[in-house]
Amino acid sequence: MSPLFRRSAPRERLVTLIRKPGCHLCDDAQVVVEKVCGDLGVPWEGKDITQDARLHDQYWEQIPVVLVDGKQHTFWRVNEERLRKALTD
Protein backbone atom coordinates (compact mmCIF):
# COMPACT_ATOMS: atom_id res chain seq x y z
CA MET A 1 0.00 0.00 0.00
CA SER A 2 1.21 3.45 -0.81
CA PRO A 3 2.46 5.47 2.20
CA LEU A 4 -0.01 8.17 1.18
CA PHE A 5 -2.92 5.90 2.08
CA ARG A 6 -1.57 4.44 5.29
CA ARG A 7 -3.14 5.71 8.44
CA SER A 8 -0.90 6.50 11.33
CA ALA A 9 -1.67 4.80 14.60
CA PRO A 10 -3.84 6.88 16.90
CA ARG A 11 -1.78 8.77 19.42
CA GLU A 12 -2.22 7.74 23.03
CA ARG A 13 -3.46 10.66 25.08
CA LEU A 14 -3.59 11.20 28.83
CA VAL A 15 -5.28 13.95 30.80
CA THR A 16 -4.10 14.65 34.34
CA LEU A 17 -6.17 16.67 36.77
CA ILE A 18 -4.10 18.09 39.62
CA ARG A 19 -6.33 18.99 42.53
CA LYS A 20 -6.79 18.98 46.27
CA PRO A 21 -9.61 17.86 48.56
CA GLY A 22 -12.29 20.42 49.41
CA CYS A 23 -11.64 22.56 46.33
CA HIS A 24 -14.90 23.49 44.59
CA LEU A 25 -13.09 24.59 41.41
CA CYS A 26 -11.39 21.18 41.38
CA ASP A 27 -14.79 19.47 41.61
CA ASP A 28 -16.06 21.60 38.70
CA ALA A 29 -12.94 20.80 36.66
CA GLN A 30 -13.34 17.07 37.29
CA VAL A 31 -16.89 17.14 35.90
CA VAL A 32 -15.60 18.65 32.64
CA VAL A 33 -12.59 16.31 32.43
CA GLU A 34 -14.76 13.24 33.05
CA LYS A 35 -17.28 14.34 30.40
CA VAL A 36 -14.78 15.19 27.67
CA CYS A 37 -12.52 12.20 28.31
CA GLY A 38 -15.53 9.89 28.51
CA ASP A 39 -16.91 11.21 25.21
CA LEU A 40 -13.56 10.81 23.46
CA GLY A 41 -12.37 7.61 25.13
CA VAL A 42 -9.30 9.34 26.52
CA PRO A 43 -7.92 8.09 29.84
CA TRP A 44 -7.52 10.55 32.67
CA GLU A 45 -5.99 10.48 36.12
CA GLY A 46 -6.32 12.60 39.22
CA LYS A 47 -3.40 13.69 41.37
CA ASP A 48 -3.71 15.25 44.82
CA ILE A 49 -1.21 18.02 45.64
CA THR A 50 -1.50 17.21 49.33
CA GLN A 51 0.04 13.81 48.59
CA ASP A 52 2.91 14.96 46.36
CA ALA A 53 5.36 17.65 47.52
CA ARG A 54 6.70 18.28 44.01
CA LEU A 55 3.22 18.89 42.61
CA HIS A 56 2.35 21.05 45.61
CA ASP A 57 5.41 23.24 45.12
CA GLN A 58 4.80 23.55 41.39
CA TYR A 59 1.03 24.08 41.25
CA TRP A 60 -0.39 25.11 44.65
CA GLU A 61 -1.36 28.61 43.44
CA GLN A 62 -3.00 27.36 40.25
CA ILE A 63 -5.16 24.38 41.16
CA PRO A 64 -7.02 22.87 39.58
CA VAL A 65 -4.49 22.30 36.82
CA VAL A 66 -5.11 20.17 33.75
CA LEU A 67 -2.23 18.56 31.92
CA VAL A 68 -2.61 17.03 28.46
CA ASP A 69 0.09 14.50 27.72
CA GLY A 70 2.16 15.88 30.60
CA LYS A 71 2.04 19.52 29.44
CA GLN A 72 0.00 22.19 31.20
CA HIS A 73 -3.20 22.85 29.30
CA THR A 74 -5.08 25.11 31.71
CA PHE A 75 -5.63 26.06 35.33
CA TRP A 76 -8.45 27.34 37.58
CA ARG A 77 -11.33 26.86 35.12
CA VAL A 78 -11.56 24.17 32.47
CA ASN A 79 -13.26 25.06 29.20
CA GLU A 80 -14.95 22.00 27.70
CA GLU A 81 -14.58 23.08 24.07
CA ARG A 82 -10.91 24.00 24.49
CA LEU A 83 -10.08 20.67 26.16
CA ARG A 84 -11.98 18.74 23.50
CA LYS A 85 -10.08 20.59 20.76
CA ALA A 86 -6.73 19.90 22.43
CA LEU A 87 -7.53 16.19 22.52
CA THR A 88 -8.74 15.92 18.93
CA ASP A 89 -6.12 18.01 17.12
Beta strands, then each sheet from edge to edge (+ up, - down):
strand 1: 15-19
strand 2: 44-48
strand 3: 65-68
strand 4: 71-75
sheet 1: 2+ 1+ 3- 4+
end
